[in-house]
Amino acid sequence: MVRAQHSSQVSAVVNIVLADVLSIDLGSGTTDAALNFNYLNTSDYNAAKTVTVPNSLVIISSKNFDLKVKSEGADFVNGTDTIPVDVLQIKAVAGGSLVGTFNEVTLSEADQVLVSNASVGAAQSLNIAYSISAEKASKVLLGKARGTYSQKVIYTATAL
Protein backbone atom coordinates (compact mmCIF):
# COMPACT_ATOMS: atom_id res chain seq x y z
CA MET A 1 0.00 0.00 0.00
CA VAL A 2 1.35 3.45 -0.94
CA ARG A 3 0.64 6.25 1.52
CA ALA A 4 0.41 9.88 0.44
CA GLN A 5 2.96 12.25 1.86
CA HIS A 6 1.24 14.97 3.91
CA SER A 7 4.22 16.95 5.11
CA SER A 8 7.42 18.30 3.65
CA GLN A 9 10.05 20.68 4.96
CA VAL A 10 13.04 22.68 3.83
CA SER A 11 15.41 24.92 5.73
CA ALA A 12 17.34 28.10 5.03
CA VAL A 13 20.28 29.50 6.94
CA VAL A 14 19.92 33.13 8.04
CA ASN A 15 23.11 34.95 9.00
CA ILE A 16 23.40 38.07 11.13
CA VAL A 17 26.86 39.53 10.58
CA LEU A 18 28.06 41.89 13.33
CA ALA A 19 31.21 44.03 13.38
CA ASP A 20 32.71 46.26 16.03
CA VAL A 21 31.68 49.87 15.42
CA LEU A 22 33.03 53.18 16.60
CA SER A 23 31.98 56.17 14.56
CA ILE A 24 29.84 59.25 14.45
CA ASP A 25 28.05 59.63 11.20
CA LEU A 26 24.72 60.43 9.60
CA GLY A 27 24.05 58.01 6.80
CA SER A 28 22.04 55.10 5.65
CA GLY A 29 22.81 51.48 6.35
CA THR A 30 23.65 48.89 3.74
CA THR A 31 21.52 45.98 2.64
CA ASP A 32 22.89 42.96 0.79
CA ALA A 33 20.89 41.04 -1.79
CA ALA A 34 21.87 37.80 0.01
CA LEU A 35 20.18 36.53 3.12
CA ASN A 36 22.66 38.34 5.35
CA PHE A 37 21.95 41.14 7.79
CA ASN A 38 25.10 43.26 8.03
CA TYR A 39 25.59 45.59 11.00
CA LEU A 40 28.81 47.42 10.20
CA ASN A 41 28.30 50.98 11.50
CA THR A 42 26.19 53.03 13.89
CA SER A 43 23.57 53.77 11.22
CA ASP A 44 22.94 50.03 10.80
CA TYR A 45 22.07 49.63 14.47
CA ASN A 46 19.60 52.54 14.27
CA ALA A 47 17.67 51.38 11.18
CA ALA A 48 15.21 48.62 10.41
CA LYS A 49 16.57 46.10 7.91
CA THR A 50 14.60 43.94 5.49
CA VAL A 51 15.89 41.30 3.07
CA THR A 52 13.25 40.13 0.59
CA VAL A 53 13.94 36.86 -1.20
CA PRO A 54 11.89 36.53 -4.41
CA ASN A 55 10.78 33.01 -5.20
CA SER A 56 12.16 31.87 -1.86
CA LEU A 57 10.11 28.68 -1.92
CA VAL A 58 8.51 26.75 -4.77
CA ILE A 59 5.66 24.45 -3.72
CA ILE A 60 3.65 21.82 -5.55
CA SER A 61 0.50 20.56 -3.84
CA SER A 62 -2.49 18.57 -4.83
CA LYS A 63 -4.48 19.78 -1.79
CA ASN A 64 -4.82 23.10 -0.04
CA PHE A 65 -2.18 23.44 2.66
CA ASP A 66 -0.72 25.54 5.44
CA LEU A 67 2.89 26.64 5.27
CA LYS A 68 4.49 26.85 8.71
CA VAL A 69 7.85 28.27 9.77
CA LYS A 70 10.08 27.79 12.82
CA SER A 71 13.72 27.94 13.82
CA GLU A 72 15.79 24.86 14.49
CA GLY A 73 17.03 26.34 17.79
CA ALA A 74 16.32 29.12 20.27
CA ASP A 75 19.20 31.34 19.19
CA PHE A 76 21.35 32.55 16.33
CA VAL A 77 24.75 31.12 17.29
CA ASN A 78 28.34 32.31 16.88
CA GLY A 79 30.51 29.91 18.88
CA THR A 80 29.39 30.40 22.48
CA ASP A 81 27.71 33.75 21.76
CA THR A 82 23.98 33.86 20.99
CA ILE A 83 21.19 36.16 19.81
CA PRO A 84 17.55 35.11 20.45
CA VAL A 85 15.73 34.10 17.24
CA ASP A 86 12.83 36.42 18.09
CA VAL A 87 14.86 39.36 16.70
CA LEU A 88 13.75 38.17 13.24
CA GLN A 89 10.34 38.80 11.65
CA ILE A 90 9.35 36.66 8.65
CA LYS A 91 6.57 37.70 6.28
CA ALA A 92 5.03 36.11 3.20
CA VAL A 93 4.79 38.91 0.64
CA ALA A 94 2.94 39.45 -2.62
CA GLY A 95 4.67 38.91 -5.94
CA GLY A 96 4.93 35.14 -6.19
CA SER A 97 2.32 32.81 -7.66
CA LEU A 98 1.21 31.20 -4.37
CA VAL A 99 -2.34 32.04 -3.32
CA GLY A 100 -3.41 31.94 0.33
CA THR A 101 -3.67 34.09 3.45
CA PHE A 102 -0.25 35.64 4.05
CA ASN A 103 0.95 36.29 7.60
CA GLU A 104 3.90 37.84 9.40
CA VAL A 105 5.44 35.97 12.33
CA THR A 106 8.16 36.50 14.89
CA LEU A 107 10.60 33.62 14.53
CA SER A 108 10.52 31.02 17.32
CA GLU A 109 11.14 27.30 17.83
CA ALA A 110 7.38 26.69 17.59
CA ASP A 111 5.67 26.16 14.24
CA GLN A 112 3.74 29.25 13.14
CA VAL A 113 1.52 29.62 10.09
CA LEU A 114 3.19 31.82 7.48
CA VAL A 115 0.60 31.08 4.77
CA SER A 116 -2.78 29.57 5.62
CA ASN A 117 -5.09 27.73 3.23
CA ALA A 118 -2.69 27.95 0.31
CA SER A 119 -4.19 26.75 -2.96
CA VAL A 120 -3.54 23.63 -4.97
CA GLY A 121 -0.97 24.13 -7.71
CA ALA A 122 2.27 23.18 -9.41
CA ALA A 123 5.48 25.19 -9.06
CA GLN A 124 3.89 27.89 -6.91
CA SER A 125 6.45 30.46 -5.80
CA LEU A 126 6.47 32.43 -2.56
CA ASN A 127 8.35 35.64 -1.83
CA ILE A 128 9.52 35.98 1.76
CA ALA A 129 10.71 39.11 3.57
CA TYR A 130 13.01 38.75 6.58
CA SER A 131 13.34 41.82 8.82
CA ILE A 132 14.92 43.08 12.01
CA SER A 133 13.45 46.24 13.53
CA ALA A 134 15.59 49.21 14.52
CA GLU A 135 14.45 48.71 18.12
CA LYS A 136 15.63 45.08 18.23
CA ALA A 137 18.90 46.00 16.49
CA SER A 138 19.73 48.67 19.07
CA LYS A 139 18.44 46.75 22.11
CA VAL A 140 19.35 43.13 21.27
CA LEU A 141 22.18 43.17 18.72
CA LEU A 142 24.21 46.16 19.91
CA GLY A 143 26.85 45.06 22.38
CA LYS A 144 27.05 41.45 21.17
CA ALA A 145 30.43 40.04 20.18
CA ARG A 146 31.39 40.57 16.53
CA GLY A 147 31.06 37.68 14.09
CA THR A 148 28.48 35.78 12.06
CA TYR A 149 25.49 34.39 13.96
CA SER A 150 23.56 31.62 12.15
CA GLN A 151 20.35 29.66 12.58
CA LYS A 152 18.29 27.39 10.32
CA VAL A 153 14.77 28.47 9.45
CA ILE A 154 12.55 25.47 8.71
CA TYR A 155 9.47 25.61 6.49
CA THR A 156 6.84 22.84 6.60
CA ALA A 157 3.91 22.43 4.17
CA THR A 158 1.03 20.43 5.65
CA ALA A 159 -2.00 19.35 3.61
CA LEU A 160 -5.38 20.43 4.96
VOLUM-392553 format. One line per field, with one value per residue: residue in three letters; chain; x, y, z of N, C-alpha, C, CB in turn. Coordinates in Angstrom, 3 decimals. Glycine has a CB too. Layout:
REM VOLUM-392553
guvex ALA  ...
drenvex A  ...
n_px X  ...
n_py Y  ...
n_pz Z  ...
ca_px X  ...
ca_py Y  ...
ca_pz Z  ...
c_px X  ...
c_py Y  ...
c_pz Z  ...
cb_px X  ...
cb_py Y  ...
cb_pz Z  ...
***
This chain:
REM VOLUM-392553
guvex MET  VAL  ARG  ALA  GLN  HIS  SER  SER  GLN  VAL  SER  ALA  VAL  VAL  ASN  ILE  VAL  LEU  ALA  ASP  VAL  LEU  SER  ILE  ASP  LEU  GLY  SER  GLY  THR  THR  ASP  ALA  ALA  LEU  ASN  PHE  ASN  TYR  LEU  ASN  THR  SER  ASP  TYR  ASN  ALA  ALA  LYS  THR  VAL  THR  VAL  PRO  ASN  SER  LEU  VAL  ILE  ILE  SER  SER  LYS  ASN  PHE  ASP  LEU  LYS  VAL  LYS  SER  GLU  GLY  ALA  ASP  PHE  VAL  ASN  GLY  THR  ASP  THR  ILE  PRO  VAL  ASP  VAL  LEU  GLN  ILE  LYS  ALA  VAL  ALA  GLY  GLY  SER  LEU  VAL  GLY  THR  PHE  ASN  GLU  VAL  THR  LEU  SER  GLU  ALA  ASP  GLN  VAL  LEU  VAL  SER  ASN  ALA  SER  VAL  GLY  ALA  ALA  GLN  SER  LEU  ASN  ILE  ALA  TYR  SER  ILE  SER  ALA  GLU  LYS  ALA  SER  LYS  VAL  LEU  LEU  GLY  LYS  ALA  ARG  GLY  THR  TYR  SER  GLN  LYS  VAL  ILE  TYR  THR  ALA  THR  ALA  LEU
drenvex A  A  A  A  A  A  A  A  A  A  A  A  A  A  A  A  A  A  A  A  A  A  A  A  A  A  A  A  A  A  A  A  A  A  A  A  A  A  A  A  A  A  A  A  A  A  A  A  A  A  A  A  A  A  A  A  A  A  A  A  A  A  A  A  A  A  A  A  A  A  A  A  A  A  A  A  A  A  A  A  A  A  A  A  A  A  A  A  A  A  A  A  A  A  A  A  A  A  A  A  A  A  A  A  A  A  A  A  A  A  A  A  A  A  A  A  A  A  A  A  A  A  A  A  A  A  A  A  A  A  A  A  A  A  A  A  A  A  A  A  A  A  A  A  A  A  A  A  A  A  A  A  A  A  A  A  A  A  A  A
n_px 0.839  0.607  1.275  0.132  2.154  2.041  3.382  6.117  9.396  11.744  14.856  16.454  19.418  19.942  21.917  23.324  25.435  27.807  29.836  32.500  31.895  32.684  32.011  30.930  28.387  26.114  24.083  22.927  22.174  23.546  22.300  22.400  21.908  21.866  20.931  21.774  22.209  23.794  25.577  27.419  28.071  27.228  24.841  23.572  22.717  20.707  18.631  15.825  15.991  15.428  15.349  14.331  13.430  12.902  10.847  11.413  10.562  9.369  6.458  4.623  1.414  -1.225  -3.438  -5.122  -3.124  -1.299  1.439  4.057  6.434  9.502  12.258  15.302  16.603  16.818  18.329  20.318  23.573  26.992  29.704  30.142  28.550  25.313  22.204  18.853  16.307  13.979  14.486  14.067  11.718  9.438  7.868  5.345  5.133  3.510  3.734  4.782  3.556  1.965  -1.120  -3.001  -3.658  -1.626  0.780  2.568  5.205  6.886  9.983  10.385  10.965  8.707  6.252  4.719  2.060  2.746  1.654  -1.704  -4.184  -3.295  -3.468  -4.108  -1.681  0.926  4.413  4.331  5.335  6.798  7.346  9.454  9.925  12.425  13.024  14.529  13.832  14.553  14.498  14.953  17.482  19.046  18.591  18.949  20.949  23.123  26.150  26.685  29.104  31.367  31.023  29.671  26.431  24.371  21.414  19.130  16.201  13.160  10.811  7.560  5.210  1.891  -0.713  -4.190
n_py -1.168  2.212  5.205  8.527  11.430  13.829  15.929  18.150  19.500  22.232  23.949  27.070  28.948  31.678  34.460  36.690  39.252  40.731  43.549  45.200  48.553  51.988  55.077  58.276  59.280  60.376  58.668  56.250  52.782  49.657  47.203  43.895  41.809  39.138  36.650  37.909  39.857  42.718  44.460  47.024  49.636  52.568  53.610  51.347  49.983  51.616  51.489  49.919  46.750  44.960  42.020  40.848  37.904  36.910  34.441  32.524  30.065  27.190  25.519  22.556  21.239  19.026  19.385  21.861  23.721  24.471  26.593  26.427  27.923  27.784  28.042  26.139  26.144  27.924  30.196  32.456  31.539  32.010  30.529  30.444  32.554  34.104  35.114  35.797  34.119  35.514  38.075  38.260  38.893  37.286  37.351  36.509  37.670  39.556  38.889  36.504  33.368  31.896  31.377  32.347  32.973  35.381  35.805  37.470  36.621  36.319  34.933  31.746  28.741  27.278  25.967  28.179  29.627  30.708  30.988  30.514  28.140  27.729  27.484  24.713  23.627  23.679  24.190  26.616  29.780  31.550  34.648  35.858  37.983  38.936  40.476  42.810  44.847  48.338  48.880  46.337  45.854  47.852  47.307  44.542  43.453  45.268  45.552  42.872  40.252  40.541  38.978  36.198  35.177  32.386  30.535  27.918  28.183  26.655  25.431  24.108  22.368  21.492  19.405  20.211
n_pz 0.000  -0.855  0.704  0.932  0.971  3.483  4.514  4.259  4.399  4.312  4.799  5.558  5.912  7.967  8.312  10.650  10.537  12.486  13.331  15.051  16.020  15.839  15.514  14.366  12.577  10.011  8.096  5.722  6.242  4.970  2.701  1.810  -1.092  -0.590  1.877  4.273  7.165  7.669  10.070  10.322  10.984  12.968  11.953  10.918  13.216  14.049  12.285  10.688  9.089  6.107  4.217  1.256  -0.315  -3.435  -4.903  -2.940  -1.943  -3.671  -4.321  -4.733  -4.746  -4.246  -2.748  -0.739  1.583  4.632  5.263  7.376  9.651  11.472  13.795  13.996  16.405  19.602  19.404  17.344  16.541  17.339  17.831  21.222  21.704  21.554  19.969  20.514  18.592  18.203  17.302  14.660  12.123  9.971  6.871  4.579  1.336  -1.282  -4.822  -5.694  -7.100  -5.411  -3.770  -1.011  2.505  3.658  6.238  8.923  11.040  14.214  14.536  16.057  18.022  17.793  15.562  13.296  11.443  8.321  5.783  5.307  4.311  1.624  -1.922  -4.164  -6.537  -9.077  -8.987  -7.474  -6.440  -3.684  -2.206  0.310  3.064  5.251  8.325  10.631  13.250  13.967  16.661  17.868  16.828  18.062  20.762  21.184  19.440  19.498  21.199  21.338  20.755  17.993  14.743  12.802  13.154  13.112  12.121  11.396  9.453  9.291  7.040  6.729  4.839  5.142  4.316  4.119
ca_px 0.000  1.351  0.642  0.414  2.960  1.243  4.219  7.424  10.046  13.039  15.415  17.338  20.284  19.923  23.107  23.405  26.865  28.060  31.209  32.715  31.682  33.026  31.984  29.845  28.052  24.722  24.047  22.040  22.811  23.648  21.517  22.886  20.887  21.868  20.184  22.659  21.946  25.102  25.591  28.814  28.299  26.189  23.573  22.945  22.071  19.600  17.671  15.206  16.572  14.596  15.892  13.247  13.941  11.891  10.778  12.156  10.114  8.509  5.664  3.651  0.497  -2.494  -4.483  -4.818  -2.180  -0.723  2.890  4.495  7.848  10.078  13.716  15.793  17.026  16.316  19.199  21.350  24.748  28.342  30.514  29.386  27.708  23.981  21.192  17.553  15.730  12.835  14.856  13.746  10.343  9.346  6.573  5.027  4.791  2.940  4.669  4.934  2.323  1.214  -2.337  -3.409  -3.671  -0.251  0.949  3.897  5.445  8.165  10.601  10.517  11.139  7.377  5.665  3.742  1.519  3.189  0.595  -2.780  -5.093  -2.688  -4.191  -3.543  -0.973  2.267  5.481  3.895  6.455  6.474  8.346  9.519  10.706  13.005  13.337  14.925  13.449  15.590  14.450  15.633  18.897  19.727  18.439  19.349  22.184  24.205  26.853  27.048  30.429  31.393  31.056  28.482  25.491  23.557  20.351  18.291  14.772  12.553  9.473  6.835  3.911  1.027  -1.997  -5.385
ca_py 0.000  3.450  6.252  9.876  12.253  14.975  16.950  18.297  20.678  22.682  24.924  28.103  29.502  33.134  34.947  38.067  39.535  41.888  44.027  46.261  49.868  53.183  56.170  59.247  59.627  60.434  58.007  55.098  51.475  48.894  45.976  42.959  41.044  37.796  36.531  38.344  41.142  43.256  45.587  47.418  50.980  53.030  53.771  50.028  49.627  52.544  51.382  48.620  46.098  43.935  41.305  40.132  36.861  36.527  33.013  31.875  28.675  26.749  24.452  21.820  20.558  18.569  19.784  23.102  23.438  25.543  26.644  26.853  28.265  27.785  27.942  24.859  26.344  29.122  31.344  32.548  31.123  32.313  29.907  30.404  33.746  33.865  36.158  35.111  34.103  36.419  39.357  38.175  38.797  36.656  37.704  36.113  38.912  39.446  38.907  35.141  32.811  31.195  32.040  31.935  34.088  35.636  36.288  37.837  35.972  36.497  33.618  31.016  27.301  26.692  26.161  29.254  29.619  31.818  31.082  29.573  27.729  27.948  26.752  23.635  24.129  23.184  25.188  27.889  30.456  32.431  35.643  35.979  39.107  38.754  41.818  43.080  46.236  49.208  48.714  45.085  46.002  48.667  46.749  43.134  43.170  46.163  45.065  41.455  40.035  40.568  37.677  35.777  34.390  31.624  29.657  27.386  28.466  25.465  25.606  22.841  22.434  20.434  19.347  20.429
ca_pz 0.000  -0.937  1.518  0.444  1.863  3.911  5.109  3.647  4.955  3.831  5.728  5.031  6.943  8.038  9.002  11.133  10.577  13.332  13.385  16.026  15.423  16.604  14.555  14.454  11.205  9.599  6.800  5.649  6.354  3.735  2.640  0.795  -1.787  0.007  3.119  5.349  7.788  8.026  10.997  10.203  11.504  13.889  11.223  10.798  14.475  14.266  11.181  10.409  7.905  5.488  3.071  0.593  -1.195  -4.413  -5.202  -1.863  -1.921  -4.771  -3.718  -5.545  -3.835  -4.831  -1.795  -0.037  2.663  5.438  5.275  8.709  9.770  12.818  13.817  14.491  17.788  20.273  19.192  16.328  17.286  16.879  18.880  22.484  21.758  20.988  19.805  20.451  17.243  18.088  16.698  13.236  11.646  8.653  6.284  3.203  0.637  -2.624  -5.939  -6.189  -7.659  -4.370  -3.316  0.328  3.447  4.054  7.599  9.400  12.329  14.889  14.529  17.316  17.835  17.591  14.236  13.139  10.087  7.484  4.770  5.624  3.234  0.312  -2.961  -4.969  -7.706  -9.411  -9.063  -6.910  -5.796  -2.562  -1.833  1.764  3.574  6.577  8.817  12.005  13.526  14.524  18.121  18.230  16.491  19.067  22.111  21.270  18.719  19.908  22.381  21.170  20.179  16.531  14.089  12.061  13.958  12.151  12.584  10.322  9.449  8.713  6.485  6.605  4.174  5.645  3.612  4.964
c_px 0.896  0.592  1.055  1.243  2.169  2.085  5.579  8.081  11.378  13.580  16.309  18.181  20.213  21.133  22.906  24.880  27.082  29.541  31.305  32.494  32.115  33.096  30.849  29.566  26.549  24.687  23.122  22.842  22.871  22.796  22.057  21.717  20.789  21.082  21.101  22.177  23.290  24.945  27.047  29.115  27.112  24.835  22.829  22.172  20.871  18.518  17.070  15.846  15.608  15.338  14.738  13.858  12.819  11.978  11.581  11.822  9.278  7.792  4.706  2.740  -0.788  -3.668  -4.115  -3.933  -1.861  0.791  3.311  5.987  8.250  11.588  14.103  16.206  16.513  17.101  19.950  22.649  26.040  29.278  29.700  28.476  26.388  23.172  19.854  16.937  14.572  13.211  14.377  12.245  10.391  7.942  6.464  4.546  4.304  4.045  4.939  3.596  1.462  0.022  -2.728  -3.482  -2.265  -0.194  2.378  4.059  6.787  8.760  10.695  10.732  9.810  6.899  4.644  3.312  1.937  2.182  -0.465  -3.656  -4.545  -3.341  -3.377  -2.782  0.396  3.225  5.020  5.059  5.961  7.647  8.287  10.410  11.138  13.367  13.730  14.628  14.629  15.652  15.191  17.125  19.631  19.655  18.968  20.712  23.375  24.834  27.212  28.435  30.341  31.445  29.755  27.664  24.530  22.502  19.573  16.846  14.114  11.119  8.829  5.487  3.100  -0.325  -3.153  -6.388
c_py 1.247  4.511  7.613  10.635  13.514  16.106  16.958  19.514  20.961  23.676  25.907  28.613  31.026  33.560  36.381  38.339  40.831  42.254  45.048  47.594  50.961  54.307  57.107  59.644  59.725  59.827  56.829  53.819  50.787  47.647  45.122  42.247  39.629  37.807  36.786  39.688  41.653  44.489  46.015  48.800  51.411  53.197  52.443  49.663  50.515  52.453  49.982  48.060  45.019  43.344  40.503  39.152  36.460  35.028  32.198  30.394  28.403  25.497  23.860  21.093  20.190  18.867  21.145  22.767  24.691  25.449  27.227  27.116  28.209  27.778  26.577  24.954  27.655  30.381  31.269  32.326  31.510  31.788  29.774  31.615  33.490  35.153  35.427  35.206  35.081  37.836  39.416  38.039  38.165  36.896  37.157  37.376  38.635  39.450  37.532  34.641  32.087  32.034  31.462  33.171  34.248  36.250  36.736  37.236  36.407  35.109  33.037  29.543  26.587  26.961  27.285  29.291  30.892  32.071  30.052  29.345  28.080  27.017  25.632  24.245  23.515  24.362  26.571  28.524  31.401  33.365  35.809  37.153  38.793  40.148  41.819  44.557  47.017  49.043  47.447  45.163  46.758  48.061  45.329  42.882  43.998  45.653  43.587  41.366  40.023  39.149  37.383  34.827  33.699  30.785  29.169  27.804  27.335  25.762  24.234  23.091  21.229  20.501  19.522  19.311
c_pz 0.000  -0.156  0.960  1.477  2.193  4.478  4.421  4.260  4.287  4.854  4.980  6.191  6.846  8.850  9.448  11.340  11.361  13.278  14.506  15.324  16.388  15.597  14.900  13.017  11.050  8.210  6.857  5.770  5.013  3.829  1.510  0.133  -1.221  1.307  4.313  5.856  8.286  8.906  11.129  10.769  12.363  13.199  11.123  12.055  14.788  13.203  11.116  9.152  7.423  4.301  2.483  -0.410  -2.162  -4.698  -4.182  -1.766  -3.165  -4.269  -4.737  -4.572  -4.551  -3.906  -1.234  1.161  3.461  5.319  6.616  8.694  11.240  12.692  14.365  15.960  18.330  19.933  17.865  17.093  16.559  17.966  20.149  22.637  21.041  20.874  19.713  19.051  17.096  17.652  15.248  12.997  10.259  8.127  4.871  2.495  -0.780  -3.674  -6.503  -6.722  -6.621  -3.917  -1.967  1.201  4.003  5.447  7.833  10.783  12.896  15.025  15.936  16.987  17.600  16.168  14.278  11.683  9.359  6.363  5.143  4.404  1.851  -0.704  -3.593  -6.141  -7.869  -9.504  -8.611  -6.164  -4.710  -2.306  -0.321  2.127  5.008  7.086  10.291  12.234  14.093  16.037  18.556  17.909  17.588  20.468  22.257  20.626  19.194  21.199  22.323  20.537  18.651  15.986  13.382  12.923  12.999  12.851  11.362  10.549  8.674  8.278  6.332  5.936  4.631  4.950  4.588  4.746
cb_px -0.961  1.571  1.045  -0.901  4.343  0.239  4.372  7.324  10.246  12.935  16.206  16.529  21.763  18.587  24.342  22.563  27.460  27.620  31.656  34.148  30.207  34.385  31.839  30.212  28.627  24.142  25.439  21.238  22.074  25.107  20.004  23.855  21.185  23.315  19.530  24.136  20.883  25.911  24.957  29.219  28.528  26.607  23.829  23.998  23.070  20.120  18.347  13.648  17.983  13.227  17.115  12.261  14.457  12.060  11.296  11.866  9.300  9.339  4.890  4.353  0.191  -2.436  -4.651  -6.126  -0.897  -1.185  3.451  4.145  8.137  9.583  14.350  16.971  18.536  16.337  20.185  21.323  24.709  28.552  31.795  30.342  28.433  23.221  21.468  16.586  15.257  12.115  16.387  14.475  9.634  9.676  6.374  3.930  5.998  1.948  5.955  5.464  2.660  2.125  -3.491  -2.428  -4.713  0.433  0.562  4.101  5.395  8.009  11.984  9.256  11.838  6.362  5.011  4.329  -0.022  4.587  1.154  -3.628  -6.458  -1.149  -4.632  -4.656  -0.845  2.254  6.014  2.672  7.285  6.135  8.105  10.043  9.883  14.270  12.150  16.458  12.260  15.325  12.987  14.994  19.061  19.132  16.997  18.298  21.972  23.685  26.023  25.991  31.040  32.596  31.354  28.870  24.713  24.445  19.410  18.404  14.446  12.582  9.521  6.640  4.062  0.857  -2.139  -6.044
cb_py -0.011  3.883  6.120  10.637  12.605  14.541  16.720  18.424  20.510  23.325  24.218  29.270  28.986  33.672  34.838  38.296  39.643  41.609  44.640  46.180  50.055  53.022  55.643  60.506  58.600  61.913  57.568  55.108  50.604  48.526  46.276  41.932  40.998  37.302  35.143  38.428  41.032  43.597  45.211  47.375  51.985  54.346  54.337  48.963  49.707  53.943  51.729  48.742  45.482  44.515  40.375  41.124  35.622  37.337  32.740  32.557  28.368  26.466  24.974  20.815  21.434  17.064  18.729  23.839  22.838  25.452  27.489  25.791  29.674  26.564  29.084  24.381  26.296  28.914  31.457  33.949  29.619  33.874  30.723  30.329  34.954  32.854  37.073  35.709  32.703  36.483  39.573  36.999  40.210  35.119  39.229  34.950  39.850  40.594  39.529  34.205  31.860  30.869  31.876  30.882  33.859  36.551  35.208  39.396  34.438  37.216  33.692  31.214  26.701  27.261  24.861  30.633  29.487  31.531  30.837  30.089  28.382  27.716  27.701  22.662  25.612  22.379  25.268  27.696  31.223  31.611  37.012  34.670  40.441  37.788  42.736  42.724  46.286  50.686  48.662  43.889  46.727  50.055  46.772  42.252  43.402  47.610  45.317  40.699  38.709  41.386  36.587  35.101  35.291  30.723  30.390  25.844  29.882  24.299  26.358  22.171  22.461  20.543  18.014  21.802
cb_pz 1.220  -2.414  3.037  0.135  1.220  4.937  6.624  2.098  6.439  2.397  6.848  4.350  6.789  8.672  8.102  12.465  9.133  14.786  12.018  16.657  15.031  17.408  13.115  15.374  10.223  9.623  6.365  4.342  7.352  3.437  2.439  1.415  -3.285  0.257  3.226  4.871  8.958  6.764  12.406  8.776  10.349  14.520  9.811  10.510  15.604  14.322  9.844  10.244  8.224  5.049  3.472  -0.114  -0.371  -5.716  -6.624  -0.536  -0.631  -6.110  -2.503  -6.554  -2.618  -5.131  -0.643  0.413  2.103  6.936  4.076  9.778  9.170  13.654  14.671  13.643  17.899  21.754  20.329  15.541  17.524  16.609  19.148  23.674  21.134  21.841  18.518  21.490  16.895  19.402  16.769  12.605  11.616  8.716  6.280  3.149  0.598  -2.888  -5.515  -5.077  -8.779  -3.169  -4.348  0.929  4.597  3.042  8.604  9.423  12.186  16.297  13.902  18.231  19.043  18.618  13.728  13.589  10.109  6.898  3.300  6.801  3.425  0.361  -4.029  -5.471  -7.628  -10.749  -10.480  -5.968  -6.827  -1.284  -2.570  2.413  3.515  6.546  8.606  12.275  14.505  14.153  18.608  17.491  15.145  19.087  22.501  20.608  17.260  20.093  23.588  20.289  20.698  16.019  15.091  10.716  14.996  11.298  13.604  10.241  8.814  9.720  5.118  7.997  2.606  7.174  2.855  4.655
***
